[in-house]
Amino acid sequence: MIDRLNYSDTPIVVRMSIGGLEHQFIQEEVEKQLVEFLPVVTHSFKFIDGQCMLIVSLPIQMIPEVIDSLIQQKLAIFEVTKFSE
């Protein structure tokens, strides 16, 4: 679970389930949005249980900003969870 009371700048790794992420053009749109948060945010795409997920390392307080940026581009975000391998 993501600690909502954590106000530190320590990066955490979260995974985001985004509709259509298995398509290259959706991945490119996600990357365009994440560029504005560099170098604070790092990301990768990973297949987990047959689904393409966005794995993002960022300070916990940036999660709402990143989600808002993706939503503004009409990307459907289904789930955001703390990622552990």
Secondary structure as the mmCIF struct_conf table of DSSP 4:
data_model
#
loop_
_struct_conf.conf_type_id
_struct_conf.id
_struct_conf.beg_label_comp_id
_struct_conf.beg_label_asym_id
_struct_conf.beg_label_seq_id
_struct_conf.end_label_comp_id
_struct_conf.end_label_asym_id
_struct_conf.end_label_seq_id
TURN_TY1_P TURN_TY1_P1 ARG A 4 LEU A 5
STRN STRN1 PRO A 11 ILE A 18
TURN_TY1_P TURN_TY1_P2 GLY A 19 GLU A 22
BEND BEND1 HIS A 23 HIS A 23
HELX_RH_AL_P HELX_RH_AL_P1 GLN A 24 LEU A 34
HELX_RH_3T_P HELX_RH_3T_P1 VAL A 35 PHE A 37
TURN_TY1_P TURN_TY1_P3 LEU A 38 VAL A 40
STRN STRN2 THR A 42 ILE A 48
TURN_TY1_P TURN_TY1_P4 ASP A 49 GLY A 50
STRN STRN3 GLN A 51 PRO A 59
HELX_RH_3T_P HELX_RH_3T_P2 ILE A 60 MET A 62
HELX_RH_AL_P HELX_RH_AL_P2 ILE A 63 GLN A 72
TURN_TY1_P TURN_TY1_P5 GLN A 73 LYS A 74
HELX_LH_PP_P HELX_LH_PP_P1 LEU A 75 ALA A 76
STRN STRN4 ILE A 77 LYS A 82
#
